[in-house]
């Protein structure tokens, strides 16, 4: 059985499922996808770790659906820059959080690695720039209490 290779237009955001937020108080949800795989523009496997930080409003993430959404990207040919924007837009449209920060750390290829970030709080993305910016130290230990 062979997998079909498709382009980013085939990404199906309807896989994502939003659940009602059971809390009315403010809190933060951090999700890490440590083994994210997709096909780069040369149809070579690329790997990344994805860090998602949600400040939920009325909806929260259903993790199994998120896993299926991420899994579909294994056979998608897409550039890093287009990929982070597609994933961000799909997450934001589905969950409509008070804040969403998406960071993708791409594994080295040819001796070069890259890190891409989008934050809904940025004025350029329609936010208010009210949250402090993360430092590299905070990002590296983001799972710690």
Buried (B, 14 or more C-beta within 10 A) or exposed (E): EEEEEBEBEBBEBEBBBBEEBEEEEEEEBEBBBEEBBBBBEEEEEBBBBBBBBBBBEEBBBBEEBBEBBBEBBEBBBBEBEEBBBBBBEBBBEBBEBBBBBBBBBBEEBEEEEEBBBBBBBBEEEEBEEEBEEBEEEEBEEBEEE
